[in-house]
Amino acid sequence: FAWCSLLACHWGVHIFAEIYQWTDIWAKVVMAMIVSAGSFLVISAFDKLADLETTSAKVDRAIHTLIYALGVLIGFSWEHAFDSGVEDIVQGKDHPA
């Protein structure tokens, strides 16, 4: 789930990156911010759903599993952003301020 969501977001951000000529680092940071904000909203909704008394224990476990998967998605997105930044620093690429 996390990898598929990350690649779908990467594909969407890549379109904007080409249109607006973003650097690779900027595109990945924007992607990480979008993933973080979107995941926060979904996690908040899932948490409220899990807190309802009408959901069973199995449904609560499934919701918590999805919340954990979204946490992994956030971690993967920021890992990609930092990895790209470290690679550019090591290679000595210049980026406009």
N, C-alpha and C positions, 0 to 999 in steps of 0.2 A: 504494500500500500504506500509506504513512505517513498520508495524509489520511483514508483509510477507517478505519484503526485509531484515529486521533485522534478522529474523529467518533463512533465506537462507544463509546469511553471517555467522551467528553463526555456522551453520551446516558445512560450508566450512572450517572455521577456526578450528573447533573442530577436524577435520581430521588431520590437521597439528599439533595441540596441542598434540594429542595422539602420533603421529610419533616422534615428537621432545621433548616430555615430558615437555611441558610448564606448568607453574602453571596457576591456574584459572584467576588470576589477569592479568598475562601477555597475555593470550589468549584474554581476553576482551579488553585490551588496544590495542592490535594489530588489533582486529576487529574494534574498534572505529576509529583507524587511517585509516584503509582501507575504511571504510564507509565514513569518512570525505573526503579523497582524491578522491574517486570515485564520491561522490556527488558533490564535487567542480567542477570536470570536466563536469558532466552532467548539473549542474546548469549554468555553463559558456556557454555551447552549447545551452541550452534552452533560456538563456537570449539573445544571439545573434539571435536566431530564432525569438523571440518575438519582437526584434527591427526592423525586416524587415518590409518594407512597404507593402509587399504582403500578410501578415497574417491579418485576420480579427480580430475584437474586441473579438469575441467568442473564437477564437483560442488563442489569447493573454491571455484571462482569464483562459483558460484551462492550458496553459503553466505556468502561475503564480501559479495556484493551485498545479501543480506538483512540482514546486520549493518550495512552502511552505511544501508540504509533505516530500520532501527531507530534508528540515530543521528540521522537526520533527524527521526524521530518524536519523540525526546526533545527535540530543539531546538525543534520546532514547539510542543510542549506548554508548555515554559518561556517561549517567546515570547508565547504567549497569556496566560499568567499575568502576565508583566511588563507587557504591553500594557494589560491590564485595570487593573493597579495604577497605571500612569502616567495613564490616562484618569481614574480616580477622583481622583487627586491634583490634576490640572489642573482638574477640575470642582469640587473642594473638598468632596467627599462625606465625611461623618464615618463612621467605623467604630468599633464598640465594641471596647475593648481586651481 
